[in-house]
Amino acid sequence: MSMLDRQYWETQRVKYTDNGQSIDIPLAPTRVDGYLIAAIDASVRLADADLRGAIETLTRDSSLAVRQRAIDALQTG
């Protein structure tokens, strides 16, 4: 369920070291969209009302790509 929630992805951080400097940044918006789209694709065929409800919520997402994938998934899935 968390993976179908934009807020979950927006709170995730990317942490790495570059030339001895510690880097800690949020996921890029395009990466968040990609993870949401992957989560939609992975869960749409499962017979679970909660997952379907989460996908339906994403039909009103701030990202056009995520909204469209959610709409398409619900129509075909």
C-alpha positions in Angstrom: 0.0 0.0 0.0 2.8 2.4 0.8 4.2 2.0 -2.7 1.0 3.4 -4.1 1.3 6.6 -2.0 3.1 9.7 -3.3 3.8 11.0 0.1 5.7 7.7 1.0 8.0 8.1 -2.0 8.5 11.8 -1.4 9.8 11.1 2.1 12.4 8.6 0.8 16.0 9.8 0.6 19.0 8.9 -1.6 22.1 8.7 0.5 25.6 8.1 -0.9 29.2 9.3 -0.7 30.8 11.3 -3.5 34.5 12.2 -3.2 34.4 11.6 0.5 31.4 13.9 0.9 28.1 12.5 2.3 25.1 13.2 0.1 21.5 13.0 1.3 18.8 14.2 -1.1 15.2 13.5 -1.7 14.1 11.3 -4.7 13.8 13.3 -7.9 10.1 14.0 -8.9 10.5 11.9 -12.1 11.8 9.0 -10.0 8.8 9.3 -7.7 6.5 9.1 -10.7 8.4 6.1 -12.0 8.0 4.2 -8.8 4.3 5.0 -8.6 3.8 3.9 -12.1 5.7 0.6 -11.4 3.6 0.1 -8.3 0.4 0.6 -10.3 1.5 -1.9 -12.9 2.5 -4.4 -10.2 -0.7 -4.3 -8.2 -3.6 -3.6 -10.7 -4.2 -7.3 -11.5 -4.3 -8.4 -7.8 -7.8 -9.0 -6.5 -7.5 -6.6 -3.6 -10.0 -3.8 -2.9 -7.6 -1.8 -0.9 -5.0 -1.8 -3.7 -7.6 -0.9 -6.2 -8.7 2.0 -4.0 -5.2 3.3 -3.8 -4.9 3.2 -7.5 -8.2 5.0 -7.8 -6.7 7.7 -5.5 -3.8 8.1 -8.0 -6.3 9.0 -10.8 -6.2 12.4 -9.1 -2.4 12.6 -8.6 -0.5 15.8 -9.3 1.5 14.1 -12.1 -0.2 13.7 -15.5 1.8 10.5 -16.2 0.8 8.9 -12.9 -2.9 10.0 -13.3 -3.1 8.6 -16.8 -1.4 5.3 -15.9 -3.8 4.8 -13.0 -6.8 5.6 -15.2 -5.6 3.2 -17.9 -4.8 0.5 -15.3 -8.3 0.6 -13.8 -10.0 0.5 -17.3 -7.9 -2.5 -18.5 -7.0 -4.2 -15.3 
